[in-house]
């Protein structure tokens, strides 16, 4: 398969390049960047030097020739690419937020007008596999909603309130330097941000609704001084008490056969560089605490995008992704 990565100069683009080197039938033939056209990709992503001699290009969407395209662009930018790529018969996985939410919700949350809306499967494969399989276009979920939703999904139907508390690595802010990501402001520090208004909350609420839950949902993220990873603590308040063993059995049954969800103590280093989500549970009756760990750039972005691509194209879901975490 010929692969195009649109917006390939950022962290997500670099991860797509890295992981696709392990894929049995994928070859990246196009890597776009408006600012870096003509620059060797390996000058920006040195981790893949020796694997590709591609240079960044800046073609029009209608001139891209590929079987699958990944849109690793900011929100609003994907709208300009989606339709022209689909019209050329190219399957698309969109890593932006542009097609994750209903039009009215998107416009309210992101404060912009959606200029080319259509419905697309929401790509958490463990929950939406039937919709993703064979699809032409998939909306890849946000990093926070992936770890949070997988933590809560088996209990969603039993809950009246779900509170997510997430700690995220700095790479989640992207590769553009800012005061927020400046080393002296991050190192030896931890800080909450967008305490009640983070954009990803809309996706979390949407997924609880998909799971048949009417639970109230709250979310507060924190920035911690690590490069990669999201550790989410989900406080799930139940309608009726459940013991830890009962909840664990529920989770093991729910995720039976899911290669990328592991029931074990969540450690960021154990999932770093991998597409795994590790989950552990403890109940005190009416409150169940579920902790999940993912790599925000892999299961939270590029790895899940490849997992979706595999389903869309009828391939082994694990192709290119059967990579262990990096511990220590």
C-alpha positions, 0 to 999 in steps of 0.5 A, spaced: 500 500 500 502 506 498 501 511 504 501 519 504 502 523 511 499 529 510 502 534 515 508 529 516 513 534 520 510 533 527 510 528 532 504 524 530 508 524 523 514 522 526 510 516 529 507 514 523 513 514 519 517 510 525 511 505 526 510 504 518 517 501 518 514 495 521 508 494 517 508 488 512 505 492 506 505 499 507 510 504 504 510 511 505 511 515 498 508 522 500 510 526 506 507 533 506 509 540 509 508 547 507 514 550 510 519 544 509 518 542 502 524 540 499 527 538 506 529 530 507 524 527 512 530 524 516 533 531 517 526 533 521 525 525 524 532 523 525 530 516 528 528 514 521 534 515 517 536 509 513 529 507 513 527 513 508 530 517 503 523 521 502 523 529 502 517 533 504 513 536 498 507 540 498 502 538 493 495 540 492 490 535 495 487 533 488 494 531 486 496 526 491 497 519 489 496 514 495 492 508 497 491 511 504 492 518 507 493 520 514 491 527 516 496 529 521 494 536 521 491 541 526 483 542 526 480 546 521 485 544 516 483 537 515 476 539 512 480 542 506 483 535 504 478 530 506 473 530 500 478 531 495 482 525 497 476 521 498 474 523 491 480 520 488 479 513 492 484 514 497 482 511 504 483 517 510 484 516 517 484 523 520 488 525 526 485 532 527 478 533 531 474 535 525 470 529 524 470 526 531 463 530 533 457 532 530 457 538 527 453 543 532 457 540 537 464 541 534 462 548 532 460 550 539 467 546 542 472 549 537 468 555 536 469 555 528 464 553 522 465 546 519 465 547 512 465 540 509 461 536 514 460 528 514 459 523 519 465 518 520 466 512 524 469 514 531 476 510 531 477 506 538 477 499 535 475 496 541 469 499 541 467 501 534 470 495 530 464 494 526 464 501 523 471 502 522 472 495 518 472 497 511 470 504 512 473 509 507 474 515 512 475 514 520 476 520 525 481 518 529 480 519 537 483 524 541 489 522 546 485 523 552 478 520 550 482 514 548 485 512 555 479 515 559 474 511 555 477 505 555 478 505 562 471 507 563 467 503 558 466 496 561 462 500 567 459 505 563 452 502 564 453 501 571 455 509 573 451 515 574 458 519 575 465 519 571 470 523 573 477 523 569 483 526 572 489 525 567 496 526 567 500 527 560 507 528 557 509 534 554 509 531 547 501 532 547 502 539 546 505 538 539 512 540 537 511 548 537 515 551 543 511 555 547 511 558 554 507 552 557 512 547 554 518 551 556 523 546 560 524 551 566 516 551 566 515 544 566 521 540 569 520 539 577 513 541 576 505 539 575 500 543 573 492 543 572 490 546 566 483 547 562 480 545 569 473 544 566 473 546 559 478 541 555 475 540 548 476 533 549 471 532 554 466 532 548 468 526 546 468 523 553 461 524 553 459 522 546 463 515 548 459 514 554 453 516 551 455 511 545 455 505 551 448 507 553 450 511 559 447 517 562 452 518 567 455 525 568 462 526 566 467 531 568 475 531 566 481 535 568 488 534 565 495 535 568 501 537 565 507 533 568 514 533 566 515 527 562 516 526 554 510 521 553 504 518 556 497 519 559 496 516 566 488 517 567 485 515 573 477 514 572 473 515 579 467 511 577 461 512 581 456 506 581 448 506 582 449 499 586 456 497 589 460 492 586 467 488 589 473 489 586 473 481 583 466 482 580 469 489 577 475 485 574 471 479 571 467 484 568 473 488 565 476 481 563 470 479 559 469 486 556 476 486 553 477 478 552 481 477 545 483 485 545 490 484 544 492 492 545 488 492 552 492 489 558 489 488 565 496 490 569 498 495 573 499 501 569 506 504 568 507 509 563 514 506 561 511 499 560 507 502 554 512 507 552 512 507 544 507 502 544 500 501 542 498 498 548 493 501 554 494 498 560 488 498 566 488 496 573 482 496 578 480 497 585 473 498 588 471 500 594 463 499 593 460 505 590 466 508 587 471 504 583 477 507 581 480 505 574 487 507 572 489 506 565 496 508 561 497 509 554 502 512 550 499 519 547 503 519 541 501 511 539 495 509 542 493 516 543 494 518 536 499 514 530 498 507 533 491 507 533 491 511 526 494 505 523 490 500 527 484 503 524 487 503 517 488 495 518 481 494 519 479 499 514 483 495 509 482 488 511 489 487 514 491 484 521 489 489 526 496 488 529 500 489 523 506 494 524 504 495 531 506 488 535 511 492 538 513 492 546 513 498 550 520 501 553 522 499 560 525 502 563 
